[in-house]
Amino acid sequence: MMLSDKTKLKQAINQIAQLQTEKKSKDDEINEAVALAAEKFELNKRTIKALAKDTRSNEMERAERRLQEEELDQCRAALGLLADLPLGEAAVAEVAASTKNGKARGKQGRKPTTIHATHEGGTA
C-alpha cells in the first residue's frame, strides 16, 4: 500500500525540521569553536571566520583542480593513439589550456579552430 500524498508531505516536513535542528546544533558548535580560537589566539571572531572561509575556499579550489585533471586524463585516454600524433598533441594542449583558464578557448584566447575533413576535390 502506498502512502498518501498527505503522509508523504508530513514526512518531508518532519525531515526538514530535523535537518534544521541538526544545522542549528552545528552552527552552535562552530560559534563555540570560533570563540575559543579567538580567545586562545587573541584574534577577533571575524578574523577566525575569515581564515576558516579561506581554508574552505582553498580546499574547493584543490577539488576543482582535481576534477579538471580527471577530465583532461579522460580526454587523453579518449584520444588514444592520436595523443602521440601532432593533431592529438594539439588537442590535448587545447583542452589543457581551456581547463586551466576555465574557458573553452585556446591558448591565446581565441575560439578553437574546427578541422574539416576533405574528400578528393571537395569538403566533407
Secondary structure, DSSP 8 states (H G I E B T S, - for coil): ----HHHHHHHHHHHHHHHHHHHHHHHHHHHHHHHHHHHHTT--HHHHHHHHHHHHHHHHHHHHHHHHHHHHHHHHHHHGGGGGSHHHHHHHHHHHHHHHHTSS--TTSS-------EETTEE-
